[in-house]
Every structure is written in structure tokens, then in C-alpha cells.
């Protein structure tokens, strides 16, 4: 097994498609803000039209359906089939695990490339303290059910000081649930995280020592693992995905961001108006991507500088990678 840095893919389009912002949960670290992202549930007509805007931007296009909770949308099954018919190379659902509207009965494993569950603890007390009472039981039950039905399931674990101590317990749980891909995510200081003083990112030493160790253990069980690089080494060069890759984070109010760290603010690079994708005039997030600073990612420096440390002369001890730069270990 070898740990690799996943290079940005300039010839692919990745569409992170929030088809609604409604959700049955109130997770302590949720990034959705209805004042910034809207409260609409997109109609099937809008979903089809918006999918078509990105389907042929590059030779390969991938779509991830998000919310809110995307399975609350009664026509999610049709949206998945539509994306496949348009030629999207992969289709993923990111779910909290409640799987509303019998979604497992409305699509087949052949139509859905990944069903990705969010679980933020290896035990009910830790997970439910973050995501809500009863979530652990429902999510694990439905993840197991989906795997048994033949769906390719993945699991997202958002690491914070509240649950880092249970990350080491995840490998055996993943194996038991039949998970085929594990995504370790870093807590973003946006949305609910900013309103909740108890939500904090783990420090550099903990992240760089513990996360790769757990990833290797998970991969040894035959499960692929992906996680953000976060901290660059002295030999690493900084590269911003906003300048070299086509990632689009689309919200129901028509805002289209290129960087998830910008989503709390009205600085989106594009917007969808009358079913057309339109670049907004400056100043927007795109101008920030071009700035070169000692800390690495300029948006991290502006939005969540708590993960930066400086020496006595004010020089950063490490640079922060683009939040979309990933490490992976495949079995």
C-alpha cells in the first residue's frame, strides 16, 4: 500500500449539486446557511436544466447530490437517472443515512456509483452528540442495508476535537458495515461551526500523526481511504484548485462557488440565471485564488486562520494546502 497525493484533474468537471437545503437534522458543524444558500427545493425541471449546464463542460463530469438531506427530495431517483442519461461519468449521493422516499428501491447499484453516508463517531454517544439523538443507529443500519443490496457505499467522518479520539475505532466498524471507501474530512470553520464554540479543528501534530496512521489501518482491511492534506511540507508546492480544476459548488438560490471555504459569503464566482451559467463581475472569489501568500491558501488565512502557527518573527511554521488537495491510500 502506498500513500499518494491526488493531483487536481484539469480535464474533469466535479459538480457538487445542492438540490435543496432542507434537512431533518441539525448537525453542530453543518455548513448550510439558508441566508446565503437559499431555502428552495429545486424542481425536477430545474435539476435537469442545471445538470445540462455542466454535463459537457469537460470530457469527464461527475456529480454529487447534496442537501440539506438530498433524499428528502421526492424526485432524487429521477435526478440520478437523468444525470446518467446525460453522460455523467459518476453519480454520488451524500446522505445523513435516513434514506427518505425509499431511495434504495428507486435506483439500482448500476445507476448510482456511490452512496456516501456521514457518520461522526464510532459509537452512538459521540456521533449523536454532534449529529442528533438516534442518528448513529439509523445511519449504521441503513449503510449496512445498502451494502447488502449491492450498492457501493462510502462513509464520511468529519474530524474535530469532539470526535478525534474515536477515529482509531473506525476501521473495524467500516469493515462490519461493508463500506468500500472511507473519507476522513477536516472540520470547516463555517456555518454552524462558527456559531458553536465547542467545535474546533484538531492541531497540526494530531492531524499529521493520527490521520495517516488510521488511514493505513483502514486500507489494510481492503478499504480505500481519502483525506485532505491540510498541511504542506517544506518540499510541497502550493496549488489552488480554483485555478487548475473545474469544481462547482451549486446551491438552490443559483449561487455557484469554486471554493467551499467561500460559501459563507456572497463572493461566488458564478450564478445561474434563467438557466444560464454567468460569471459575476469582480470582486469575487476568483480574484483571491491568484494571491500568493506565505501561509499558502489565502481563503484559509481569511476564513479559518486558527490552524496556522507562527514563529517569533511572524513567519508561518507551515503552509496550508488547498482544501481540495487530497491524500489517498488504496488497498
C-alpha positions as CSV (number, residue, x, y, z in Angstrom):
1,X,0.0,0.0,0.0
2,X,1.3,3.4,-1.0
3,X,0.1,6.9,0.2
4,X,-0.4,9.2,-2.8
5,X,-1.3,12.9,-3.2
6,X,-4.2,13.1,-5.6
7,X,-3.4,15.6,-8.3
8,X,-6.0,18.0,-9.5
9,X,-7.8,16.9,-12.6
10,X,-7.9,19.7,-15.2
11,X,-9.8,17.6,-17.7
12,X,-12.7,16.7,-15.4
13,X,-15.7,18.6,-14.0
14,X,-16.9,17.9,-10.5
15,X,-20.4,19.2,-9.7
16,X,-21.4,19.4,-6.0
17,X,-25.1,19.9,-6.5
18,X,-27.2,21.0,-3.5
19,X,-30.7,20.3,-4.8
20,X,-32.3,21.6,-1.5
21,X,-31.2,23.0,1.8
22,X,-33.9,21.3,4.0
23,X,-32.7,18.7,6.4
24,X,-34.2,16.6,9.2
25,X,-31.1,17.0,11.3
26,X,-29.3,20.0,12.9
27,X,-25.6,18.9,13.0
28,X,-23.3,21.0,15.1
29,X,-20.9,21.5,12.2
30,X,-23.4,21.9,9.2
31,X,-22.1,24.4,6.7
32,X,-25.5,25.2,5.2
33,X,-26.8,28.8,5.8
34,X,-30.2,29.5,4.3
35,X,-29.5,33.2,4.3
36,X,-26.6,32.5,1.9
37,X,-27.7,29.4,0.1
38,X,-31.5,29.8,-0.1
39,X,-34.4,27.7,1.1
40,X,-35.7,26.4,-2.3
41,X,-36.2,22.8,-3.2
42,X,-35.3,22.7,-6.9
43,X,-37.9,21.3,-9.3
44,X,-37.1,18.4,-11.5
45,X,-37.2,20.8,-14.4
46,X,-34.5,23.0,-12.8
47,X,-32.4,20.0,-11.8
48,X,-32.4,18.7,-15.4
49,X,-31.6,22.2,-16.8
50,X,-28.8,22.8,-14.3
51,X,-27.3,19.4,-14.8
52,X,-27.1,20.1,-18.5
53,X,-25.0,23.3,-17.9
54,X,-22.1,21.2,-16.5
55,X,-22.5,17.8,-18.2
56,X,-20.4,18.7,-21.2
57,X,-18.0,21.3,-19.8
58,X,-15.2,18.7,-19.9
59,X,-14.8,15.2,-21.3
60,X,-15.5,13.7,-17.8
61,X,-18.1,15.1,-15.5
62,X,-19.0,13.8,-12.1
63,X,-22.0,14.8,-9.9
64,X,-22.5,14.6,-6.2
65,X,-26.1,15.2,-5.0
66,X,-26.2,17.0,-1.7
67,X,-28.5,19.0,0.6
68,X,-29.5,19.6,3.2
69,X,-30.5,16.0,3.0
70,X,-30.9,15.1,-0.7
71,X,-33.1,12.0,-0.1
72,X,-35.8,14.4,1.2
73,X,-36.2,15.4,-2.5
74,X,-39.1,13.2,-3.8
75,X,-37.6,13.1,-7.3
76,X,-34.0,12.3,-6.4
77,X,-34.3,8.9,-8.2
78,X,-35.3,10.7,-11.4
79,X,-32.4,13.1,-11.0
80,X,-29.9,10.3,-10.7
81,X,-31.3,8.6,-13.9
82,X,-31.2,11.9,-15.7
83,X,-27.6,12.5,-14.8
84,X,-26.6,9.1,-16.0
85,X,-28.5,9.6,-19.3
86,X,-26.7,12.9,-19.8
87,X,-23.4,11.0,-19.6
88,X,-22.1,11.9,-16.2
89,X,-19.2,9.6,-15.5
90,X,-20.1,9.1,-11.9
91,X,-23.1,9.8,-9.7
92,X,-23.0,10.0,-5.9
93,X,-25.4,10.8,-3.1
94,X,-24.1,12.3,0.1
95,X,-26.7,11.4,2.8
96,X,-27.1,11.6,6.6
97,X,-28.3,8.0,6.4
98,X,-32.1,8.4,6.8
99,X,-32.7,7.5,3.1
100,X,-36.1,9.1,2.7
101,X,-38.6,8.2,-0.1
102,X,-37.4,4.6,-0.3
103,X,-34.5,5.8,-2.4
104,X,-32.9,2.3,-2.4
105,X,-36.0,1.0,-4.2
106,X,-36.0,3.8,-6.8
107,X,-32.4,3.4,-8.1
108,X,-30.2,0.4,-8.8
109,X,-26.5,-0.1,-7.9
110,X,-25.8,0.2,-11.6
111,X,-27.2,3.7,-11.7
112,X,-25.6,5.0,-8.5
113,X,-21.8,4.9,-8.3
114,X,-21.5,5.7,-4.6
115,X,-23.9,6.1,-1.7
116,X,-22.0,8.1,0.8
117,X,-23.0,8.2,4.5
118,X,-22.0,10.8,7.1
119,X,-21.1,9.4,10.5
120,X,-19.1,11.4,13.0
121,X,-18.4,8.9,15.7
122,X,-17.6,5.2,16.2
123,X,-20.2,5.0,19.0
124,X,-23.7,6.4,19.4
125,X,-22.8,8.8,22.3
126,X,-20.1,10.6,20.3
127,X,-21.9,10.6,17.0
128,X,-25.3,11.6,18.4
129,X,-23.8,14.5,20.4
130,X,-22.7,16.0,17.1
131,X,-25.5,14.9,14.7
132,X,-28.5,14.3,16.9
133,X,-30.1,11.6,19.0
134,X,-30.6,8.3,17.3
135,X,-28.5,9.1,14.2
136,X,-25.8,6.5,14.8
137,X,-28.4,3.7,14.9
138,X,-30.3,4.8,11.8
139,X,-27.2,5.6,9.8
140,X,-25.3,2.3,10.5
141,X,-28.4,0.2,9.9
142,X,-29.1,1.8,6.5
143,X,-25.4,1.7,5.5
144,X,-25.4,-2.0,6.2
145,X,-28.7,-2.4,4.3
146,X,-27.4,-0.5,1.3
147,X,-24.2,-2.6,1.1
148,X,-26.2,-5.8,1.4
149,X,-28.3,-4.7,-1.6
150,X,-25.1,-4.3,-3.7
151,X,-24.6,-0.5,-3.5
152,X,-21.1,0.8,-3.3
153,X,-21.1,2.6,0.0
154,X,-18.7,5.1,1.4
155,X,-18.5,6.9,4.7
156,X,-17.5,10.5,5.6
157,X,-16.1,11.2,9.1
158,X,-15.6,14.9,9.8
159,X,-12.8,15.2,12.4
160,X,-12.9,17.7,15.2
161,X,-11.7,17.9,18.8
162,X,-15.1,16.3,19.7
163,X,-14.5,13.0,18.0
164,X,-10.9,12.6,17.1
165,X,-10.5,10.1,19.9
166,X,-12.8,7.7,18.2
167,X,-11.2,7.8,14.8
168,X,-9.0,4.8,15.8
169,X,-12.1,2.8,16.4
170,X,-13.5,3.3,12.9
171,X,-11.6,0.6,10.9
172,X,-13.5,-2.4,12.4
173,X,-16.8,-0.6,12.2
174,X,-16.2,0.2,8.5
175,X,-15.4,-3.4,7.8
176,X,-18.5,-4.6,9.7
177,X,-20.8,-2.2,7.7
178,X,-19.4,-3.3,4.3
179,X,-18.0,0.1,3.5
180,X,-15.8,0.2,0.4
181,X,-14.4,3.8,0.7
182,X,-13.6,6.0,3.7
183,X,-13.4,9.8,3.6
184,X,-11.8,11.5,6.5
185,X,-12.7,15.2,6.4
186,X,-11.4,18.2,8.3
187,X,-13.9,20.3,10.2
188,X,-14.6,23.5,8.3
189,X,-15.0,26.7,10.4
190,X,-18.1,27.9,8.6
191,X,-21.8,27.6,9.1
192,X,-22.8,26.1,12.4
193,X,-19.2,25.6,13.4
194,X,-18.7,29.3,13.7
195,X,-21.8,29.6,15.9
196,X,-20.7,26.7,18.2
197,X,-17.6,27.5,20.3
198,X,-17.3,23.8,21.1
199,X,-16.5,22.9,17.5
200,X,-12.7,23.1,16.9
201,X,-10.3,21.8,14.4
202,X,-7.6,19.4,15.6
203,X,-4.0,20.7,15.7
204,X,-1.3,20.0,13.1
205,X,0.5,17.4,15.2
206,X,-2.6,15.4,15.8
207,X,-3.8,15.6,12.2
208,X,-0.4,14.7,10.6
209,X,0.3,11.8,13.0
210,X,-3.0,10.2,13.7
211,X,-5.0,10.5,10.4
212,X,-2.4,8.8,8.1
213,X,-2.0,6.0,10.8
214,X,-5.7,5.3,10.8
215,X,-5.8,5.5,7.1
216,X,-3.2,2.8,6.7
217,X,-5.1,0.5,9.1
218,X,-8.3,1.0,7.2
219,X,-6.6,0.3,3.8
220,X,-5.1,-2.9,5.3
221,X,-8.7,-4.1,5.6
222,X,-9.2,-3.6,1.8
223,X,-11.0,-0.2,2.1
224,X,-9.8,2.8,0.1
225,X,-9.2,6.0,2.2
226,X,-9.1,9.6,1.2
227,X,-8.3,12.7,3.4
228,X,-7.3,16.3,2.9
229,X,-3.6,17.0,3.0
230,X,-4.2,20.3,5.0
231,X,-0.5,20.9,6.0
232,X,2.1,21.2,3.3
233,X,5.7,20.0,3.9
234,X,8.8,22.1,3.0
235,X,9.1,20.2,-0.3
236,X,5.5,20.7,-1.3
237,X,4.4,23.4,-3.7
238,X,1.1,25.2,-3.2
239,X,-1.5,24.9,-5.9
240,X,-5.1,26.3,-5.8
241,X,-7.8,24.0,-7.3
242,X,-9.7,27.2,-8.3
243,X,-7.1,27.9,-10.9
244,X,-6.5,24.4,-12.3
245,X,-9.6,22.3,-11.9
246,X,-13.3,22.6,-12.6
247,X,-15.1,22.2,-9.3
248,X,-18.5,23.8,-8.9
249,X,-20.5,24.0,-5.7
250,X,-24.1,24.8,-6.7
251,X,-26.8,26.0,-4.3
252,X,-30.6,26.2,-4.8
253,X,-30.6,30.0,-4.9
254,X,-28.4,29.9,-8.0
255,X,-25.0,30.7,-6.4
256,X,-22.1,28.8,-7.8
257,X,-18.9,28.7,-5.9
258,X,-15.5,27.4,-6.9
259,X,-14.1,27.1,-3.3
260,X,-16.1,25.6,-0.4
261,X,-14.3,27.9,2.1
262,X,-16.1,30.9,0.4
263,X,-19.6,29.6,0.9
264,X,-20.5,31.7,3.9
265,X,-20.1,34.9,1.9
266,X,-21.6,36.4,-1.2
267,X,-18.4,36.2,-3.2
268,X,-19.4,33.4,-5.5
269,X,-17.7,33.4,-8.9
270,X,-20.8,32.4,-10.9
271,X,-24.5,32.3,-10.7
272,X,-27.3,30.6,-12.6
273,X,-29.8,33.0,-14.1
274,X,-32.5,32.0,-16.5
275,X,-30.8,28.6,-16.8
276,X,-27.5,30.1,-17.9
277,X,-24.2,30.0,-16.0
278,X,-22.9,33.5,-15.7
279,X,-19.6,34.7,-14.3
280,X,-20.1,37.5,-11.8
281,X,-18.1,40.8,-12.1
282,X,-15.2,41.4,-9.7
283,X,-14.7,41.3,-6.9
284,X,-15.4,37.6,-6.4
285,X,-13.6,34.5,-5.0
286,X,-11.7,34.0,-8.3
287,X,-9.5,37.1,-7.7
288,X,-8.5,35.7,-4.3
289,X,-7.2,32.5,-5.8
290,X,-4.4,34.3,-7.6
291,X,-2.9,35.8,-4.4
292,X,0.4,34.3,-3.3
293,X,1.0,34.4,0.5
294,X,3.4,32.7,2.8
295,X,0.6,30.8,4.5
296,X,-0.4,29.0,1.3
297,X,-4.2,29.1,0.9
298,X,-5.4,32.7,1.1
299,X,-9.0,31.7,1.8
300,X,-7.9,29.6,4.8
301,X,-5.9,32.6,6.1
302,X,-9.0,34.8,5.8
303,X,-11.8,32.4,6.9
304,X,-10.3,29.9,9.3
305,X,-6.8,31.0,10.4
306,X,-6.9,29.0,13.7
307,X,-4.9,26.2,12.1
308,X,-1.9,28.5,11.5
309,X,1.1,28.8,13.8
310,X,3.9,31.4,13.5
311,X,7.4,31.7,14.8
312,X,8.6,34.6,16.9
313,X,9.3,36.7,13.8
314,X,5.8,36.2,12.4
315,X,6.7,33.6,9.8
316,X,4.2,30.7,9.4
317,X,5.6,27.4,10.6
318,X,3.7,25.6,7.9
319,X,1.7,26.4,4.8
320,X,-1.9,25.3,4.4
321,X,-2.8,23.3,1.3
322,X,-5.8,23.9,-0.9
323,X,-8.8,22.3,0.9
324,X,-9.4,20.2,-2.2
325,X,-6.0,18.6,-2.2
326,X,-6.3,15.0,-1.1
327,X,-4.1,12.2,0.1
328,X,-5.2,8.6,-0.5
329,X,-4.3,5.0,0.2
330,X,-5.9,2.3,-2.0
331,X,-5.8,-1.3,-1.0
